[in-house]
Amino acid sequence: MITVNCVFCERIQNGEYDAIGDKPEVVWFEPLNPVAPGHLLFVTSHHVESAITGPYEAAMAVESAASYAKVNGLTSCNLITSAGIEATQTVFHLHVHLVPRRANDGLALPWTHPRNENR
């Protein structure tokens, strides 16, 4: 199902994605503003709002991202999904960020607790 006014549904409808072999339920593409080289989004091919509304689909997206990382030799990465405005979700179509990590890459996780900043 394609949802009107969903930027990810539009990208999928326009064929702006790559697929994972035998998993048509999940596709991937580069985000508009990648935070690191190799940053990708693994997105459900049909509209699901979040991991909360689609836990099965979230599991497929995480599995696809992890498999991609393994096949491509990544040894360190973040697999991140958010659900809801307060959790920093800005596109309400289930997606998992695959962010390759490297030593001293300068990326900080967004949820460092203020009490732990001086550690």
Residue pairs with C-beta under 8 A, 6 or more apart in sequence:
1 46
1 47
2 9
2 10
2 12
2 13
2 46
2 47
3 9
3 47
3 93
6 47
6 91
6 92
6 93
7 91
7 93
8 41
8 43
8 47
8 91
8 93
8 95
9 47
9 93
11 17
11 29
12 27
12 43
12 45
16 29
17 27
17 28
17 29
17 43
18 27
18 28
18 29
19 27
19 28
20 26
20 27
20 28
20 42
20 64
20 67
20 68
23 60
23 64
24 45
25 44
25 45
25 46
25 57
25 60
26 42
26 43
26 44
26 45
26 57
26 60
26 61
26 64
27 42
27 43
27 45
28 40
28 41
28 42
28 43
28 64
28 65
28 68
28 98
29 40
29 41
29 43
30 39
30 40
30 41
31 39
31 40
31 41
31 97
35 99
35 107
36 99
36 100
36 101
36 102
36 105
36 107
37 100
38 74
38 98
38 99
38 100
39 97
39 98
39 99
39 100
40 65
40 68
40 97
40 98
41 95
41 96
41 97
41 98
42 61
42 62
42 64
42 65
42 68
42 95
42 96
42 98
43 61
43 93
43 94
43 95
43 96
44 54
44 57
44 60
44 61
44 93
44 94
44 95
47 93
48 54
48 57
48 58
48 93
48 94
49 92
49 93
49 94
50 58
50 81
50 82
50 83
50 84
50 89
50 92
50 94
51 57
51 58
51 81
51 83
51 94
52 83
52 84
53 94
54 94
57 94
58 81
58 94
58 96
61 81
61 94
61 95
61 96
62 79
62 81
62 96
64 96
65 79
65 96
65 98
66 79
68 98
69 77
69 79
69 98
69 100
74 98
74 100
76 100
76 101
76 102
77 98
77 99
77 100
77 101
78 97
78 98
78 99
78 101
78 109
79 96
79 97
79 98
80 96
80 97
80 99
81 94
81 95
81 96
81 97
82 88
82 89
83 89
88 110
99 107
101 107
